[in-house]
Amino acid sequence: MKLSIQPDNILIEVAEGANLLEALGQAHLHLDSSCGGAGICGQCRVQIQAGEIAAQQAPAQSNEEYQAGWRQACLGRVESDATIFIPEDSRLEREVIYQKVAPSGQYLTDGQIRRLNPDWSHDPPLKKFYLELDPPTLKDNASDMDRLMRALRKKQGMRRISVDAAVLPDLPDLIRRNHFKVTATVAEIPRWEEGLAPMAPRRRPKLIRVEPGDTRARHFAFAVDVGTTTVSGQILDLDREHPLATHTQYNGQVRHGADVISRILYATSQPGGLQTMQRLVVETINEVLEKVLDKAGIQPDDISYLSAAGNTTMTHLLLGLNPRWLRMQPYTPVAFQVPPVRAKELGIKVGPWANLYTFPSVASYVGGDIVAGVLGAGVYKRSALTLFIDIGTNGEIVLGNRDWMLTASCSAGPAFEGGGMTHGMHAGPGAIERFTLDPRTGQGRIATIAHLPPAGICGSGIINTVAELLRAGVIDPNGKVNLNCGSPLAREGSDGPEVVIVEAEQTAIGRDITLTDHDLDNLLRAKAAMFAGYQTLLRHVGLRFEDIREVLIAGAFGNYLDIENAIAIGLLPDLERDRFKFIGNGSLLGARLICFSNQLLEDVEKVARLMTNIELSDNSTFMDQYIAALFLPHTDQKLFPSISRQMLKKNLGEFATSEAHP
Ligand code: FES
């Protein structure tokens, strides 16, 4: 069957009876699908313009919409050649992942991060040695391997070097191909081969590859952050300690749900589900790898080593481990740490010598991505109290310093990624990221990503919008639309009170973009979960917000966050603004740094061991704090002194104005 995709004007081949969402995903046309294809979220809407796509009417869909040809792609089956239209708000862009730098002064550059975590030396876990061997003679007819090892020991003073048996079959040809001049790659990585525990790393060199000639200038690694939503990879020059190319794209698993729970459900309830999930993430990694190799002008065979950091579920799915028990009490992973595996055996397109190191996890919902971030930012080396947070569907929090660390994860829901909101969308082109009210007219002004007509509101846009509406009194501190505020934007909608952010004629979707009471509820719950998480960890050790010297914000979402607005709604604590720093993609940062330093690679275990996880799901302090935080910014105003001062000033100003003009 042929599917014509509009407005892209591309044609794809699809098997008869194929599920439409899957077929589009296979063609790398990823749609928003936070319910994982259950037909509930309504985000995967497409319009059938010609042909036959069998799909029942979705529960939340109106008759008019269904009659007009709108279908949920996840419910559709392709029954003939067809033409379908994919609107902007249904799409996840494949390669254009919007990257934005945080407000100047708050985003740490690589140089500043190097200063945050300064005391490590450049000492990659893999090294290349150029050797000129003595050709064999009748007097010296030692084996090829002994000859090679003799030269290696002589050159590097290495005593006990083991040999990967995979080196041997080609060794005779390789060393003779360039007149006994060869390059040997030696891995000095922790020896995991002896079992999963104990995890204390011991360096023991191992010869993993021999190449003819001098290839020392081609010594590269691939670091990858395997995120639930996106996969980001970097090619690293191991000798010059810097990344050559970076690429990010959506994780191919997104068609089976936006969060880790949907992925686990798919992997464990569908026939071949785990294999499908593994294949999809490996395919994405290969696509990212291909892109960065291309950008850097490097061949796959030049990669000596790979490191990957991801949350516990992503790590399980990448390695093909059964994630079933991650989501069931008492939440046990298959293993917190998995020994390095040959990347090629997972299907990653590199040479057979290249091992893949995966970061250890701390708990089912505090994974290697957080360990990598804490490592990369050097939190484990500081004496000052640091709060490290990664805000997303699953919010992860680390509180501590070089002596101790507490971690927790809280299910914030998809609100921060635009999910579960009437007009929420991912932070892609056309997403509203800023909203301000004109004080004279009371009308709203918006700014969208890539300056395209608005198609929806992304998570950070929702925070900015709510903060602005809260300051103006259009939303009240209970998180409800105030219909009596006198604003022309507040109205009674078909689903209850709502605020019109942009009117239909100015949007890319032909409908009003609104924020409803229901959306505000979702946001309130999400921010309350994060805030209650910080408080629970602080109370656990008898500390207060004022004791926190620095707040490090990691993750893609953090890049877009406006600190002032995030404090105004109670998502971040009300501390001096210069205590907040964005570190960007902490997971990729850690994955990159361990490729440059054996010392940091060894520190990974130390960081994971320092972390004690506090389970929040049955924690009574967390529940109490959560309820107290279901208010904008919080029921306890003393926790938000600067916001209280601003409100007081505003109220006094209004009072003075009304006194002056009775
Ligand atoms: S309705 Fe199709 S993925 Fe949610």
Residues whose N, C-alpha, C, O or C-beta is under 5 A from the ligand:
A	BS01	FES	D32 S33 S34 C35 G36 G37 A38 G39 I40 C41 G42 Q43 C44 Q72 C74
